[in-house]
Amino acid sequence: MIEIKHLLAIVDAYRAATGVEDTTVSHRVFDDSKKIDAMRRGGDITLGRFNSAVLWFSENWPEGAEWPLAIARPATTAPQNEAAE
């Protein structure tokens, strides 16, 4: 089962790869600079927000950074190719 601790592991790996603070990541992902801190202190989020966050990380993962191995990475939405002329 995937839990908040798994999302926080993704957050930690992203932070390690980018060098940004929790507040910055939280703002980028949730448009709320305090949400990750709240989760670290035991707060919860809805399933929809959780899934959106994991997808955001997958689609915005830093090139060359390793995704946490114990956590399944969702497929990203590939950009649409323009039709050949």
C-alpha positions in Angstrom: 0.0 0.0 0.0 1.3 3.5 -0.8 1.2 5.9 2.1 2.2 9.5 2.9 5.6 8.2 3.9 6.1 7.1 0.3 5.2 10.5 -1.0 7.6 12.1 1.4 10.3 9.8 0.2 9.7 11.1 -3.3 9.8 14.7 -1.9 13.1 14.0 -0.2 14.6 12.5 -3.4 13.4 15.5 -5.4 14.8 17.9 -2.8 18.2 16.1 -2.9 18.3 16.3 -6.7 17.2 20.0 -6.9 18.5 21.5 -3.7 15.2 23.3 -3.0 13.4 23.5 0.4 10.1 21.8 1.4 8.3 25.1 1.2 9.3 25.5 -2.5 8.4 22.0 -3.4 5.2 22.2 -1.5 4.2 25.4 -3.4 5.1 23.8 -6.8 3.2 20.7 -6.2 0.2 21.8 -4.0 0.2 25.6 -4.5 0.4 25.6 -0.7 3.9 26.2 0.8 2.8 24.5 4.1 1.3 21.3 2.9 4.5 19.1 3.0 5.4 20.4 6.5 1.9 19.5 7.6 2.3 16.0 6.2 5.6 15.6 7.9 3.8 16.4 11.2 1.2 13.8 10.6 -1.3 15.6 8.4 -3.2 13.9 5.6 -4.3 14.7 2.1 -7.1 13.3 -0.1 -6.4 10.5 -2.5 -6.9 12.9 -5.5 -4.3 15.3 -4.2 -1.9 12.4 -3.4 -2.3 11.0 -7.0 -1.9 14.4 -8.5 1.3 15.0 -6.5 2.9 11.7 -7.5 2.0 12.4 -11.1 3.5 15.9 -10.8 6.7 14.5 -9.5 6.9 11.9 -12.3 6.3 14.6 -15.0 8.7 17.1 -13.4 11.4 14.7 -12.3 15.0 16.1 -12.7 16.9 14.5 -15.5 19.5 12.1 -14.2 18.0 11.9 -10.7 17.0 8.4 -9.4 13.4 7.9 -8.6 13.0 6.1 -5.2 13.3 2.4 -6.0 10.7 1.1 -3.6 8.0 3.3 -5.1 6.3 2.7 -8.4 6.6 5.6 -10.8 3.5 6.4 -12.8 3.8 6.8 -16.6 4.1 10.4 -17.7 1.9 12.0 -20.3 4.0 12.1 -23.5 3.8 15.3 -25.4 1.7 15.1 -28.5 3.7 15.0 -31.7 2.7 17.4 -34.4 1.2 15.8 -37.5 3.7 15.3 -40.3 3.2 17.7 -43.1 
